[in-house]
Amino acid sequence: WMPDDKKPGTQEARGMLNEYKKEWARRVGVKKAPALTDTMLRAMVQTCDEQHPIGIRDRAVLLLGRGALNRRIELADL
């Protein structure tokens, strides 16, 4: 789409993309989920069935995620 001598290098392209990302975030606004409170976590943990392996797993993931301050994607990658 551009002549070889006019194409931006890797650094220039990365810089342009970063600027675009910043501008987009400014225009659209990045929405963040509210932080999980201790009360919310306690309620979620209480719903886990400790007699079933899935409930034990879910409880462990909830407590590990909160204790290590992990994001959802970091927990999913475990």
Rosetta blueprint (number, residue, H / E / L):
1 W L
2 M L
3 P L
4 D H
5 D H
6 K H
7 K L
8 P L
9 G L
10 T H
11 Q H
12 E H
13 A H
14 R H
15 G H
16 M H
17 L H
18 N H
19 E H
20 Y H
21 K H
22 K H
23 E H
24 W H
25 A H
26 R H
27 R H
28 V H
29 G L
30 V L
31 K L
32 K L
33 A L
34 P L
35 A L
36 L L
37 T L
38 D H
39 T H
40 M H
41 L H
42 R H
43 A H
44 M H
45 V H
46 Q H
47 T L
48 C L
49 D L
50 E L
51 Q L
52 H L
53 P H
54 I H
55 G H
56 I H
57 R H
58 D H
59 R H
60 A H
61 V H
62 L H
63 L H
64 L H
65 G H
66 R H
67 G H
68 A H
69 L L
70 N L
71 R L
72 R H
73 I H
74 E H
75 L H
76 A H
77 D L
78 L L
